[in-house]
Amino acid sequence: MFGTALYYFYISSEKNGFVSDVDEIRPHLYGFPEVDISKTRIKAVYAVPKNKTDFVYADWKSVLEEALGKSKKFHGIQFRGKSALNYDVYPDPVFLLNEAPFYDSNETNFGNPRALINIGEEIEKRIFQEDGDLYSGEFSEFKTGEYSVLTILYEGVGAAGGIIQESEFETPEEIAASIGLDMRHIFVVDIKSVDGFSLLSRSFLTEQETKFYGESLFYHEFAHVLGFPDQYDRYDIMGAGRLKPIEQAYLDRHLLQGVGVIMQ
């Protein structure tokens, strides 16, 4: 069993700012019309805990690129060509510094957001920062105006995604009170290089019982980075449609209205 949710991740220090230009109608972050997502780029990483280096999935890059390619096509169709999704894949597996229990939460029914945070923060330091041992200037670079996303294919358990924003407050309690959200969906992180991040267990894309809808789950978690909420009472990819092949999935009309793709 697994569960996912839209999480809001906050930092207190300055990070790359959102593009704020509402002079013309553009696709925007769900719930945040000032955030332009007409150009979105995923930086994708295959992350392997220290105790699982002997279990690296041999064809991980092909599996990841196939999920990214199908997500790009799905995104282009659903957004009516108004938002371009591009991606880059880190060329090698990232062998994490710690074993899986360090990254995972005790309870993964809500998607294992702790793994997303812990792995994301490690990748921030090792790949995106110039003094990191795995730093790649070419991989870490985003073009001007791109909405930036880190996507983690995890050799472990979990499925989660969310938005990273700045806050003047320091604790989840303060942040939750200031914006009227449930504190369970708010975490404080130390990531400055991207506007949002997502994580999916590699097994969803390769295991027999899940691989036929794995790409839908992959996009589902990415869609949380665009602000889309779960809606399990509906049949689109943010609801029951996440358990269908991505070729049969769609984004609900009211979600597309919420990002400015179609009019009310």
C-alpha positions in Angstrom: 0.0 0.0 0.0 1.1 3.6 -0.6 -0.4 7.0 -0.4 0.7 10.3 -1.9 -0.1 13.9 -1.1 0.8 17.4 -2.1 3.4 18.7 0.3 4.6 22.3 0.8 8.3 22.6 1.5 9.6 25.8 2.9 13.0 27.4 3.4 13.9 30.5 5.4 17.0 31.5 3.5 16.9 33.2 0.1 16.5 30.8 -2.9 16.1 31.2 -6.6 13.0 33.4 -7.0 9.9 32.5 -9.0 9.3 34.2 -12.3 6.6 36.7 -11.6 5.0 38.1 -14.8 1.3 38.3 -15.1 1.1 40.9 -17.9 0.0 38.1 -20.3 -1.9 34.9 -19.7 0.5 32.0 -19.3 0.3 28.6 -17.7 1.0 29.0 -14.0 1.5 27.1 -10.9 -1.9 25.8 -9.5 -3.0 28.3 -6.9 -0.2 30.7 -7.7 -1.0 32.7 -10.9 2.2 34.7 -10.5 4.4 31.7 -11.1 5.1 31.0 -14.7 5.4 27.3 -15.7 5.3 27.7 -19.5 8.9 26.5 -19.5 9.6 23.6 -17.0 12.7 21.5 -16.7 13.2 18.3 -14.7 16.6 17.3 -13.4 16.3 13.6 -12.9 18.5 11.5 -10.6 18.7 7.8 -9.8 19.5 7.5 -6.1 20.7 4.4 -4.4 21.2 4.0 -0.6 24.6 2.8 0.7 23.2 -0.6 1.7 21.7 -1.2 -1.8 24.7 -0.6 -4.1 24.7 -4.3 -5.0 21.1 -4.0 -6.2 21.4 -1.2 -8.7 18.8 -1.8 -11.4 20.9 -2.5 -14.5 18.5 -0.7 -17.0 17.7 2.2 -14.7 18.5 4.9 -17.3 16.3 3.5 -20.0 13.5 3.1 -17.5 13.9 6.6 -16.2 14.2 8.1 -19.7 11.1 6.3 -20.9 9.1 7.7 -17.9 10.4 11.1 -18.6 9.7 10.9 -22.3 6.1 9.7 -21.8 5.6 12.4 -19.2 6.8 15.1 -21.6 4.4 13.9 -24.3 1.5 13.6 -21.8 2.3 17.1 -20.4 2.4 18.7 -23.9 -0.9 17.2 -24.9 -2.7 18.0 -21.6 -1.4 21.6 -21.5 -2.4 22.1 -25.1 1.2 22.9 -26.1 1.2 25.9 -23.8 3.8 24.5 -21.4 7.0 22.8 -22.5 8.4 20.1 -20.3 12.1 19.3 -20.8 14.5 17.1 -18.8 18.1 16.1 -18.1 19.3 12.9 -16.5 22.3 12.7 -14.3 24.5 10.2 -16.1 25.4 7.9 -13.3 23.6 6.4 -10.3 24.0 8.6 -7.2 25.2 6.3 -4.4 23.9 7.9 -1.2 26.1 8.4 1.8 23.8 6.5 4.2 21.7 3.4 4.4 18.0 3.4 3.5 16.7 3.7 7.1 18.4 7.1 7.4 16.4 8.4 4.5 13.0 6.7 5.1 10.3 7.5 7.5 8.8 4.8 9.7 5.4 5.3 8.0 5.3 5.3 4.2 1.6 5.2 3.6 1.7 8.9 2.9 4.4 8.6 0.3 7.6 8.7 2.4 8.1 12.5 2.3 11.1 12.2 4.7 13.0 10.2 2.0 12.2 13.0 -0.5 13.6 15.6 1.9 16.6 13.7 3.1 17.7 12.6 -0.4 16.8 16.0 -1.9 19.0 17.8 0.6 21.9 15.5 0.0 21.6 15.9 -3.8 21.5 19.7 -3.3 24.8 19.6 -1.5 26.6 17.0 -3.7 25.4 17.8 -7.2 24.0 21.3 -7.3 26.6 23.1 -5.1 30.0 23.8 -6.6 31.9 22.2 -3.7 29.9 19.0 -3.9 31.7 15.8 -4.7 29.3 15.0 -7.6 28.9 18.6 -8.8 28.1 19.0 -12.5 27.8 22.6 -13.8 26.1 21.4 -17.0 23.6 19.3 -15.2 22.8 21.8 -12.5 22.2 24.7 -14.8 18.6 25.9 -15.6 17.8 28.3 -18.4 16.4 31.7 -17.6 12.7 31.6 -16.9 12.5 27.8 -16.4 10.5 26.4 -13.5 13.0 24.1 -11.9 12.3 20.6 -10.7 14.4 17.8 -9.1 12.9 14.3 -9.7 14.4 11.3 -7.8 14.0 7.7 -9.0 14.7 6.0 -5.7 16.0 2.5 -5.1 13.8 2.3 -2.1 10.2 2.9 -1.1 8.1 6.0 -1.6 6.1 8.3 -3.8 5.8 12.0 -3.0 6.1 15.5 -4.4 5.6 19.1 -3.6 6.5 22.8 -4.0 9.4 24.6 -2.4 8.7 28.1 -1.3 10.3 30.8 0.9 8.8 31.7 4.3 9.5 34.3 6.9 8.6 31.8 9.5 10.9 29.1 11.0 8.7 26.2 12.0 6.0 24.1 10.3 3.6 25.2 13.1 4.1 28.9 12.3 4.0 28.3 8.5 0.8 26.2 8.8 -0.9 28.9 10.9 0.1 31.7 8.5 -1.4 30.0 5.4 -4.2 27.9 6.8 -2.8 24.4 5.9 -2.6 21.2 7.8 0.8 21.1 9.4 1.2 17.4 8.3 1.7 18.7 4.7 4.4 21.2 5.6 8.2 20.6 6.0 11.2 22.9 6.3 14.0 22.0 3.9 17.4 23.3 3.0 17.2 23.3 -0.8 17.8 26.4 -2.8 18.4 25.2 -6.4 14.9 24.1 -7.5 11.3 25.2 -7.1 10.0 21.8 -6.3 10.9 18.1 -6.2 9.4 14.7 -6.4 10.3 11.1 -5.7 9.2 7.7 -6.9 10.3 4.2 -6.0 12.0 2.6 -9.0 9.9 -0.5 -8.3 6.8 1.2 -9.5 8.3 1.4 -13.0 9.7 -2.1 -13.2 7.8 -4.6 -11.0 5.2 -6.7 -12.8 2.2 -5.7 -10.7 2.8 -1.9 -11.1 4.8 -1.2 -14.2 1.8 -1.0 -16.5 0.8 2.2 -14.7 4.2 3.3 -13.3 4.6 6.2 -15.7 1.2 7.6 -14.5 2.5 7.5 -10.9 5.7 9.2 -12.1 3.7 12.1 -13.6 1.3 12.1 -10.7 4.2 13.0 -8.3 5.6 15.5 -10.8 2.2 17.1 -11.0 2.3 17.8 -7.3 5.4 20.0 -8.0 3.0 22.0 -10.3 0.7 22.4 -7.3 -1.9 19.9 -8.4 -3.6 18.3 -5.4 -4.7 14.7 -5.0 -8.4 14.1 -5.8 -9.1 10.5 -5.2 -12.8 10.9 -5.9 -12.1 11.7 -9.5 -10.8 9.6 -12.4 -8.0 11.8 -13.8 -4.3 11.2 -13.2 -4.5 13.0 -9.8 -7.1 10.4 -8.8 -8.0 6.9 -9.9 -6.4 7.5 -13.3 -2.9 7.3 -11.7 -3.5 3.5 -11.7 -4.0 3.3 -15.4 -1.4 3.5 -18.2 -0.4 7.0 -18.9 -1.8 6.7 -22.5 -5.2 6.4 -21.0 -4.8 9.1 -18.4 -5.8 12.8 -18.5 -5.8 16.0 -16.3 -9.2 17.0 -15.1 -10.7 20.1 -16.7 -10.9 22.1 -13.5 -7.2 21.5 -12.8 -6.4 22.8 -16.3 -8.6 25.8 -15.5 -6.6 26.3 -12.3 -3.3 26.6 -14.2 -4.7 28.9 -16.9 -4.6 26.4 -19.7 -8.3 26.6 -20.5 -10.8 29.4 -19.6 -13.5 29.1 -17.0 
